[in-house]
Amino acid sequence: MAKNVKRSYDSSRRQEQARRTQREILSVAHDLFVAQGIGRTTIADIARGAGVSPETIYATFKNKATLLHRVWDVTVGGDDEDVVFHERPEVQELRAEPDLAKRLMLNATWSTRTARRIAPFVDAVHSSSGADPAIAAMRQEMDRQRYEGLGFMAAEAAATGQLAVSEQVCRDLMWATTDGMLWHRLVADRGWSDEQYAEWLGRTWVTSLVDPSKTGSPA
């Protein structure tokens, strides 16, 4: 019995160590992709920065393309938990707000925090996509994931009966304004604060999407 307990403990410890190693690899890969470009970053570079062998990275992620996808998942989610964005607790909280105008303002604040996190990586992908078909495919997948996720948000917005536009237009407009690049232009390039940007984005969504006669909040 004692031996079984020891094996269970050792297994848990090894699993936690493996997860810490994966986190370090992903963190280093993200920083290198952003700093020196995806195409110019090699597995050897990442291994050196993470203090592991290239073989460890290949054993864990198989290839650079898979590693790139995993870096995106962690970047957009903010952690390595396997939970899609619209099912995360903070997103479920704003989805539960019955007043659509208030919901969109909350969503704008959350989207601004997300944009600050994802914008550098998105820019790295965009900058490299023209020279590498695999990175171009990654860019398309990133947009597809966002569009799919925002479909849930748009459907729930339509279900409130408070939309002034179609569910499709709602989905398209939110998708077009949440890739991180608009945040980058106004905050990083033009010096807006996150608070100013979130207020503007929320008001833009409310004005464009909400029928003021069907909601308790002013447009």
URGIZI-V165829 format. One record per pair of residues at least 24 apart in sequence whose ideal C-beta (glycine too) atoms are under 7 Angstrom apart, sorted by sequence separation. I is the first residue (numbers start at 1). J is the second residue. D is the distance in whole Angstrom. If there is no record, write none. Layout:
((I & J & D) (I & J & D))
This chain:
((150 & 174 & 5) (177 & 201 & 7) (25 & 50 & 5) (150 & 175 & 5) (24 & 50 & 5) (25 & 52 & 7) (147 & 175 & 5) (146 & 175 & 6) (38 & 68 & 7) (21 & 52 & 6) (174 & 205 & 7) (25 & 57 & 6) (146 & 178 & 6) (146 & 179 & 7) (25 & 60 & 7) (173 & 208 & 6) (173 & 209 & 7) (22 & 60 & 6) (29 & 67 & 6) (33 & 71 & 7) (76 & 114 & 7) (78 & 117 & 6) (170 & 209 & 5) (30 & 71 & 5) (29 & 71 & 5) (75 & 117 & 6) (76 & 118 & 6) (75 & 118 & 5) (26 & 70 & 6) (165 & 209 & 6) (26 & 71 & 6) (30 & 75 & 6) (164 & 209 & 6) (75 & 121 & 5) (163 & 209 & 6) (164 & 210 & 6) (163 & 210 & 7) (164 & 211 & 4) (26 & 74 & 5) (162 & 210 & 6) (163 & 211 & 7) (72 & 121 & 7) (162 & 211 & 6) (162 & 214 & 4) (161 & 214 & 6) (162 & 215 & 5) (23 & 80 & 6) (100 & 157 & 6) (122 & 179 & 6) (122 & 180 & 4) (122 & 181 & 6) (100 & 160 & 5) (95 & 156 & 6) (119 & 180 & 4) (123 & 184 & 7) (98 & 160 & 7) (100 & 162 & 4) (118 & 180 & 5) (119 & 181 & 7) (86 & 149 & 5) (85 & 149 & 5) (119 & 183 & 6) (84 & 149 & 7) (115 & 180 & 5) (119 & 184 & 4) (86 & 152 & 5) (86 & 153 & 7) (111 & 178 & 5) (116 & 183 & 7) (115 & 183 & 3) (65 & 134 & 5) (69 & 138 & 7) (119 & 188 & 7) (68 & 138 & 6) (72 & 142 & 6) (112 & 183 & 6) (116 & 194 & 7) (112 & 194 & 5) (112 & 197 & 6) (34 & 120 & 5) (38 & 124 & 6) (112 & 198 & 4) (34 & 121 & 6) (37 & 124 & 6) (38 & 125 & 7) (33 & 121 & 7) (39 & 128 & 5) (109 & 198 & 5) (112 & 201 & 7) (34 & 124 & 5) (37 & 127 & 7) (38 & 128 & 4) (108 & 198 & 5) (111 & 201 & 7) (30 & 121 & 6) (33 & 124 & 5) (37 & 128 & 6) (39 & 131 & 6) (39 & 132 & 6) (108 & 201 & 4) (108 & 202 & 3) (38 & 135 & 6) (105 & 202 & 4) (108 & 205 & 6) (104 & 202 & 6) (104 & 205 & 4) (105 & 206 & 7) (104 & 206 & 5) (101 & 206 & 5) (104 & 209 & 7) (104 & 210 & 7) (101 & 210 & 5) (100 & 210 & 5) (101 & 215 & 5) (100 & 215 & 5) (102 & 217 & 5) (99 & 215 & 6) (101 & 217 & 4) (99 & 216 & 5) (99 & 217 & 5) (101 & 219 & 7))
